[in-house]
Amino acid sequence: MAYNKRSYSITVLGPSGITITPNSFNFSINLGRNQPASWTLQMSDPTGAYAGSVLDPASGKEFSAIVTGGATFTTPILLPTRKSWNAAAKNGYHLSLSGTDSSRKLMVRNQTMASQTSVLGNVLSAQTLAEYICITYGLTPDMAFTDYEIMKWMFQATTPMEKLLELFGVVFAEWIITSNNVMNVYDQFGGPDSGLTFNASNCSVIEETVEDIQVINRVQVIRTRAVKNYGEKDVTAPGRYEIPFSQPVYYPHYSTPIEINGGWYKGAGADAITFFHADDTWDYTGSGATPYVKAYATFLVNPTTPWHGKIEFDGISASEAAILSSFDQTYDVTVNDLPSQAIYGIQPADTPITNVLIPNATIAQLHGERYILEANRRLRTYSFQPRVAGTIILPCRKAVIEEPVGGIDGNIYIETANITVTPRGLSNTFTAVVDPT
C-alpha cells in the first residue's frame, strides 16, 4: 500500500468529553455508495485507560475521528461493534476498535412506525417519508433525489433501512453517511462534483476489472393493478336489473362482462350495461370522471333455475383518484437503450417490472432508464491511487480525467474509497466507473 509521506495526527471525539489523540495509531475506513462504512482504529494505550467499559460497543458509544496533517478529513459518526484490548509486548497495552457508521441505527429488526396515507391537503412524498425515518432514528436527512407522490405507505415489523431502500429504489437513488450524522441521498450518478481533476502526473490506475455480465438494454415497466371490483346478481328471468358493486370506484382501464353460468348482455343503446354516476349521469362506455354508484344490465336468458351473472373490472378507488391527480391507473412503458442494442442486439430483462410505489408513466419511464444503467453499471470498474499527498476522495462524487490515465479519459463516478492513515502517511485508494451522464 503506497502512502503519501507526511505527518498526520488523529483526534477521536467521543461522548462525555472523551478526546483521544494517540501518538501511535493506524486508522482505516472504507466508504461506499449504498453501503455502511466499516472502520478499524488500532492504537497504543500506555496507561491502560481503556481497559474497562469506557469504549465498549455495548455501552452505545459514538465517536467521530478527525484526521489532520497533509489533509483534513472528518469521518461520519462511528459506532464501535467490536473492541479488543490486550497487553502488548513492547508498548504497554494495545487497543483495537472496529465498527460501522450510524446507518446501523436504521438496521434494527422488527421496527414498527405509524403507516401513512395521503389525504386531501396533505399528499405524501418519498422525500417526506425518507426524512421522517431518518429523523426518527437519529440521522440528519439531506435528500436530493427525484421526488414522487405516494398514496399509501405501510411500516410494520421491518427495519427502517428496508423501508428507505423501497423508497429509494423507485428512482434508484443512492446514499452515503457523511460527517455530522448526515444521510446524503442523491439521484443515480447524481452526487456532487468533487472538484478533483486527475491526469497521469497525479493519479494512476492500479487495477481495471471487467465483469462478464448479461447486458440488459430493454425493460418494460407496467401497472396492471388497481382495485378489483365486481357486481353480481342471481336471476331467474330476463329483464333489466340493478347490479350492486362492492365499492365506489373511478372508471376502470378495462371492464368486461364475465359469464359464470349465465351472461350479461353488453350491447348498444338501451340494452347496454349502463353505469350511473354520483352526478346522476350515465354512459355505456365507462369513460366518465365520477365514481360509479350503481349499474344496470339486461339479462338475456330465461332458465328454469336461477343463473348467476357477474361483471368484474379493475379500477382505482374514488379516494385515491380524488387525492392524487398524478396517479395513473395503468401504464405500460418500454424503455430501450438503442446504442447498446446496436452493439449487443436486443437484450430484454427477464420479466416486466412492477412496483406499487411507481405512481405514473413518467416515473415508470425514469425507473426503466435507471434500471438499465444500474444493471450494466459494474461492467467495467477502475481502481485508482492518487499520487499527491493529502488527497481525500469520497464516494458519490464526480471527478474528471483530463488526459488519459491508463487509457481512461472523461468523467468518472466514484463508487468506493479506502482511507488508511498512520502518523507517517496517508493512503487513499478509490474505485470508480465511467460516468454515463
Secondary structure by P-SEA (a helix, b strand, c coil): ccccbbbbbbbbbbccccccccccbbbbbbbbccbbbbbbbbbbbcccccccccccccccccbbbbbbccbbbbbcbbbbcbbbbbbcccccbbbbbbbbcccccccccccccbbbbbcccccccaaaaaaaaaaaaccccccccbbbbbcccccccccaaaaaaaaaaacbbbbbbcccccccccccccccccccccccccccccbbbbbbcccccbbbbbbccccccccccccccbbbbbbbcccccccccbbbbbbccbbbbbcccccccccccccccccccccccccccbbbbbbccccccbbbbbbbbbbccaaaaacccccccbbbbbbbaaaaaaacccccccbbbbbcccccaaaaaaaaaaaaaaaacccbbbbbbbccccccccccbbbbccccccccccbbbbcbbbbbbcccbbbbbbccccccc
